[in-house]
Amino acid sequence: MRMYLLALNPTDSVTEGFLPAARTLGLGVTVLTDQPAAHRARYPDTEVLECDVRDFRAVISLISARRPPDAVFTNSDHLQTQAALAAEYFALPAKDWRAALRTKDKALLRRHLAAAGADRVFSLEIPGRTPPAEVLATTGEPPFPCVVKPREGVASEDVVMAGTAGELLARCEEIRARRPGTALVVEEFLEGELYTLETLGDGRTRHVLGGFRTELSPAPYFIEERLRFVPAHPPDVVSRIVSQLDALGVGFGSCHTEFVVGPDGRARIIEVNYRAIGDQCDLLLAELLGIPLFEHVLRTHLGEPLPADLGARTDGAALLDYPYARHPGTLTAAPGPADLTFGDVRLTYRPLRETGERHDLYHTNRDILGVVRATGRDQGSVDTAVRDFLAAQQWEITP
């Protein structure tokens, strides 16, 4: 069987998760990407073909000239719609391309949830190249504080809070200076505790895999500093988020949903990433739950139903911590990879930057220097192991 995997830059999810899972399932893999050299260097034994993967027509054309596909898959935020359309063309199991588009386009997501009566959040779209001041003059000011972000952005990239109209216009211009012509979305700031919900479905059965409690950097930016595993959210919270996912048409394969629980206990979606959670959280989740998570995801794209019971463990505790740069410069000293055991706690550290690399300060997840992930049976022991490990490390950034 042959799977075509669409990708932009190489990721740990693909390299350490989905490619090994494909080998376990006996799948031959062809990677389609606009960055072939980077992928060939990462896994030289896998077929890699250059393709304009952002254009579904190019994807379909290239696949049609090769061995017939048994699955078309991607774990990229940016390529879900393209992969869904290509899979539909070849009559293969896939996500509904409409749902993939709704979740990627943050303005469309808000409009759809409001129209479905699922949730209503103030949301204002600023089309590409349209001056923000011109839009605000027509629509009026949003409620403050508000958040501005790229309409089709990812993670914390150019997501920033504004407390006044003047700040909002300044933030918009800053983003536009880095991303000329980018469409923006301005939303009311949803106050509350930030969580994630991780789900896996086959279009008929949906499994809730738990989620994470996310701690962020101080405002006005939204860098993810650490995530603690939550085995089970309250039933009313899960029910409300799942009903919103249903309204969006989300239910096939993996999905990573970020939401807040406000002071009134109401759960409200921040964004929906119609793929597996990243930044090594998916690798931790598979280990913590004790299930072949990546194989399950790929099986859904092969048309296989999920088991009624995944056999996931529910007695685990976990923490991920992301040390990140506080100022620009060259990374001159940093710890190397580590795999350690502290009692029943297993801790892994993986650097994300090489020493000698120079970076600006982005105020996003791109400032992260490495990932610490730890699993165990007791949250206190896990937290202590991570805290002690980080205290013993040193990252030096020379301006």
C-alpha positions as a printed Julia matrix, in Angstrom:
399×3 Matrix{Float64}:
   0.0    0.0     0.0
   1.13   3.53   -0.77
   0.55   6.66    1.3
   1.29  10.15    0.0
   2.2   12.47    2.84
   2.03  16.24    2.28
   4.47  18.39    4.24
   6.13  21.79    4.39
   9.1   21.8     6.8
  10.12  18.57    8.59
   8.53  18.08   12.03
   9.07  15.73   14.95
   5.47  14.52   14.57
   6.27  13.14   11.12
   9.86  12.07   11.71
   9.35  10.34   15.08
   5.64   9.59   14.9
   3.95   9.1    11.55
   6.82   7.69    9.48
   7.66   4.96   12.02
   3.92   4.22   12.29
   3.69   3.85    8.51
   6.57   1.38    8.55
   4.84  -0.59   11.31
   1.7   -0.78    9.16
   3.69  -1.88    6.1
   2.94   1.33    4.19
   5.21   2.66    1.52
   5.46   6.44    1.94
   6.04   9.15   -0.62
   6.52  12.61    0.84
   5.33  15.52   -1.28
   6.87  18.82   -0.2
   8.08  22.21   -1.36
  11.22  21.7     0.77
  12.62  18.4    -0.57
  16.25  18.89    0.51
  15.32  19.29    4.18
  13.22  16.11    4.15
  15.78  14.03    2.28
  18.4   15.03    4.85
  16.07  14.05    7.72
  15.06  10.62    6.35
  17.15   9.62    3.32
  15.48   6.21    2.95
  12.03   7.69    2.25
  10.9    8.75   -1.23
  10.61  12.55   -1.35
   9.2   14.44   -4.34
   9.13  18.17   -4.89
   5.61  19.57   -5.23
   3.75  22.83   -4.74
   1.79  21.27   -1.89
  -0.18  24.44   -1.16
  -1.94  23.93   -4.52
  -4.27  20.92   -4.42
  -4.24  20.8    -8.23
  -0.48  20.26   -8.25
  -0.84  17.54   -5.61
  -3.52  15.68   -7.58
  -1.57  15.99  -10.81
   1.64  14.6    -9.32
  -0.07  11.7    -7.54
  -2.02  10.77  -10.68
   1.27  10.28  -12.51
   2.61   7.93   -9.85
   1.56   4.71   -8.17
  -2.16   4.87   -7.2
  -2.65   6.04   -3.61
  -4.19   4.1    -0.75
  -4.12   7.18    1.47
  -3.38  10.89    1.22
  -2.38  12.37    4.56
  -0.89  15.43    6.18
  -0.28  16.62    9.73
   0.38  20.19    8.61
  -1.97  22.98    9.71
  -1.48  24.63    6.34
  -2.22  21.61    4.13
  -5.33  19.99    5.59
  -7.68  21.36    2.92
  -5.33  20.39    0.09
  -4.9   16.85    1.43
  -8.66  16.47    1.92
  -9.41  17.62   -1.62
  -6.75  15.32   -3.1
  -8.04  12.35   -1.11
 -11.61  13.09   -2.23
 -10.46  13.22   -5.85
  -9.07   9.7    -5.53
 -12.17   8.51   -3.61
 -10.16   7.85   -0.44
 -11.18   8.28    3.22
 -10.5   11.84    4.32
 -11.57  14.82    6.34
 -14.34  16.93    4.86
 -12.46  19.67    3.02
 -15.09  22.18    4.16
 -14.38  21.38    7.79
 -10.65  21.61    7.13
 -11.15  25.05    5.6
 -13.44  26.24    8.41
 -10.9   25.34   11.07
  -7.93  26.86    9.26
  -9.62  30.18    8.43
 -10.18  31.81   11.84
 -12.69  34.35   10.51
 -14.67  31.6     8.8
 -14.58  29.51   11.98
 -16.15  32.33   14.02
 -18.81  33.03   11.4
 -19.73  29.36   11.14
 -19.98  28.79   14.89
 -22.15  31.89   15.24
 -24.42  30.9    12.35
 -24.83  27.41   13.84
 -25.75  28.86   17.21
 -22.81  27.05   18.81
 -20.96  30.12   20.13
 -20.7   33.81   19.35
 -17.42  35.66   19.79
 -16.77  39.2    18.56
 -14.6   38.76   15.48
 -13.57  41.31   12.9
 -11.79  40.4     9.68
  -9.29  42.79    8.1
  -8.77  41.61    4.5
  -5.27  41.46    3.05
  -3.85  44.85    2.02
  -6.86  46.69    3.43
  -5.69  49.37    5.94
  -6.83  48.4     9.45
  -7.87  51.98   10.21
 -10.21  51.89    7.22
 -11.96  48.77    8.53
 -12.24  50.12   12.08
 -13.66  53.39   10.81
 -16.46  51.41    9.15
 -17.19  48.78   11.82
 -16.33  50.62   15.01
 -13.91  49.57   17.72
 -13.83  46.03   19.12
 -14.2   45.35   22.84
 -10.9   45.85   24.65
  -8.7   44.1    25.43
  -8.72  42.26   22.13
  -6.4   39.9    20.28
  -5.14  40.35   16.73
  -3.68  37.47   14.7
  -3.24  36.29   11.11
  -6.47  34.86    9.74
  -4.7   31.64    8.75
  -1.88  31.69   11.26
  -0.57  28.88   13.42
   0.52  28.52   17.05
   1.44  31.89   18.58
   2.85  33.37   15.37
   2.05  37.11   15.38
  -0.71  36.69   17.98
  -0.75  39.72   20.27
  -3.07  41.52   22.67
  -4.1   45.17   22.34
  -5.68  47.3    25.04
  -6.63  50.39   23.07
  -7.47  51.39   19.51
  -4.04  52.95   19.15
  -2.32  49.76   20.28
  -4.48  47.7    17.95
  -3.55  49.76   14.91
   0.13  49.64   15.87
   0.04  45.85   16.31
  -1.68  45.41   12.96
   0.95  47.51   11.22
   3.75  45.56   12.91
   2.33  42.26   11.68
   1.75  43.66    8.19
   5.37  44.87    8.08
   6.49  41.26    8.63
   3.73  39.73    6.5
   2.73  42.11    3.72
  -0.83  41.55    2.51
  -1.76  39.17    5.32
  -5.44  39.04    6.25
  -5.95  39.59    9.97
  -8.61  38.75   12.53
  -9.4   40.86   15.58
 -11.24  39.0    18.36
 -12.42  39.78   21.84
 -10.06  38.44   24.48
 -11.63  35.37   26.09
 -10.69  35.44   29.76
 -10.12  32.15   31.56
  -7.89  29.14   32.05
  -6.41  27.78   28.82
  -6.77  24.08   27.99
  -6.6   21.7    25.05
  -8.82  18.8    24.04
  -7.26  15.99   22.03
  -9.63  13.83   19.98
  -9.39  10.96   17.52
 -12.24   9.86   15.29
 -13.06   7.74   12.24
 -16.16   9.67   11.17
 -18.42   7.48   13.3
 -16.64   6.99   16.61
 -14.86   9.79   18.46
 -12.41   9.13   21.28
 -11.47  11.89   23.71
  -7.84  11.39   24.72
  -7.74  13.99   27.48
  -5.93  17.26   27.06
  -3.52  19.73   28.6
  -3.58  22.77   30.86
  -1.48  25.42   29.16
   0.54  28.13   30.91
   1.38  31.18   28.79
   3.98  33.92   28.91
   2.87  37.33   30.23
   0.71  39.5    27.97
   0.72  40.91   25.36
   2.25  37.76   23.81
   1.11  34.14   23.97
   4.17  31.88   24.14
   3.38  28.41   25.51
   5.66  27.94   28.51
   4.43  24.59   29.85
   1.61  22.08   29.51
   0.33  19.64   32.15
  -1.67  16.6    31.14
  -5.35  16.52   32.09
  -6.63  12.91   31.89
 -10.28  13.98   31.77
 -11.94  17.38   31.57
 -15.32  17.84   33.32
 -18.12  16.19   31.3
 -19.95  19.49   30.7
 -16.77  21.07   29.32
 -16.14  18.14   26.97
 -19.77  18.15   25.86
 -19.7   21.84   25.0
 -16.44  21.64   23.04
 -17.49  18.48   21.21
 -20.79  20.1    20.21
 -18.84  22.97   18.67
 -16.59  20.52   16.83
 -19.7   18.79   15.52
 -21.02  22.14   14.3
 -17.75  22.64   12.4
 -17.93  19.14   10.88
 -14.82  17.93   12.71
 -14.72  14.22   13.5
 -12.2   12.4    11.31
  -8.63  11.62   12.28
  -6.83  13.62   14.95
  -7.81  17.07   16.17
  -6.18  19.47   18.64
  -8.57  22.08   20.06
  -7.58  25.01   22.27
 -10.23  26.47   24.55
 -10.7   28.53   27.67
 -12.91  27.93   30.67
 -14.1   31.34   31.83
 -14.86  32.53   35.36
 -18.46  31.46   34.75
 -17.35  27.9    33.94
 -18.25  28.27   30.27
 -15.95  26.53   27.77
 -15.23  28.48   24.58
 -13.03  27.56   21.65
  -9.95  29.65   20.9
  -8.92  27.74   17.79
  -9.16  24.32   16.19
  -6.1   22.65   14.7
  -7.4   19.76   12.62
  -4.34  17.57   13.17
  -2.41  15.98   16.02
  -1.07  18.25   18.72
   2.55  19.22   18.01
   5.68  20.45   19.8
   6.33  16.84   20.93
   3.05  16.7    22.9
   1.82  13.97   20.56
   4.93  11.89   21.24
   4.35  12.28   24.96
   0.64  11.48   24.6
   1.33   8.19   22.83
   3.81   7.19   25.54
   1.57   8.3    28.41
  -1.59   6.61   27.15
   0.26   3.48   26.09
  -1.47   3.29   22.71
  -0.2    3.23   19.1
  -1.6    6.72   18.55
   0.1    7.41   15.23
  -0.9    4.03   13.8
  -4.52   4.68   14.81
  -4.48   8.03   12.97
  -3.1    6.47    9.8
  -5.55   3.57    9.96
  -8.48   6.02    9.82
  -7.05   7.41    6.58
  -6.89   3.87    5.23
 -10.6    3.49    5.93
 -10.26   1.24    8.97
 -12.65   1.8    11.89
 -11.25   2.65   15.3
 -11.75   0.11   18.09
 -14.56   0.87   20.52
 -11.97   0.88   23.31
  -8.47   2.13   22.6
  -7.16   0.61   25.82
  -5.63   3.94   26.86
  -4.16   4.24   30.33
  -5.7    6.88   32.57
  -3.34   6.8    35.56
  -0.49   8.87   34.11
   0.86  12.33   34.87
   2.9   14.45   32.49
   4.5   17.84   32.01
   6.1   19.55   29.04
   8.26  22.63   29.59
   9.66  24.9    26.91
  12.68  27.02   27.87
  12.76  29.97   25.49
  14.91  32.97   24.62
  14.24  36.27   26.36
  16.41  38.38   24.06
  17.89  38.13   20.54
  21.38  36.89   19.88
  23.56  33.85   19.26
  23.07  30.68   21.28
  26.59  30.08   22.61
  25.93  27.4    25.25
  23.09  24.94   25.73
  22.48  21.41   27.03
  22.41  18.49   24.65
  19.79  15.76   24.33
  19.03  13.8    27.47
  17.04  10.71   28.44
  16.84  10.35   32.22
  14.95   8.44   34.89
  14.1    9.78   38.34
  12.29   7.05   40.26
   9.22   6.28   38.17
   9.57   9.52   36.19
  10.94   9.32   32.66
  12.34  12.63   31.39
  13.43  13.5    27.87
  15.07  16.72   26.69
  15.51  17.63   23.05
  17.16  20.87   21.89
  15.44  22.79   19.1
  18.32  25.15   18.31
  21.94  24.41   17.58
  24.68  26.34   19.37
  26.09  28.98   17.05
  22.67  29.88   15.61
  21.64  33.51   15.73
  17.98  34.47   16.04
  15.91  37.56   16.5
  13.32  37.67   19.26
   9.95  36.69   17.79
   7.68  36.68   20.88
   6.25  33.39   19.6
   6.9   29.67   19.95
   9.81  30.21   17.56
  11.76  31.54   20.57
  11.69  28.08   22.17
  15.16  26.63   22.73
  14.21  23.06   23.57
  11.54  20.72   24.89
  11.48  18.93   28.22
   8.86  16.21   28.48
   8.34  13.99   31.5
   5.87  11.25   32.39
   5.14   9.38   35.59
   2.37   8.33   37.96
   2.36  11.32   40.3
   2.1   14.95   39.13
   4.17  16.25   42.04
   7.05  13.9    41.23
   6.87  14.81   37.54
   6.88  18.54   38.29
   9.82  18.17   40.67
  11.88  16.2    38.15
  11.36  18.83   35.46
  12.06  21.71   37.84
  15.3   20.13   39.08
  16.43  19.28   35.57
  15.89  22.82   34.3
  17.62  24.33   37.35
  20.74  22.33   36.52
  20.89  23.51   32.88
  22.23  26.67   31.33
  21.38  28.41   28.08
  23.62  31.33   27.09
  22.6   33.81   24.42
  25.2   36.35   23.37
  23.76  39.6    21.94
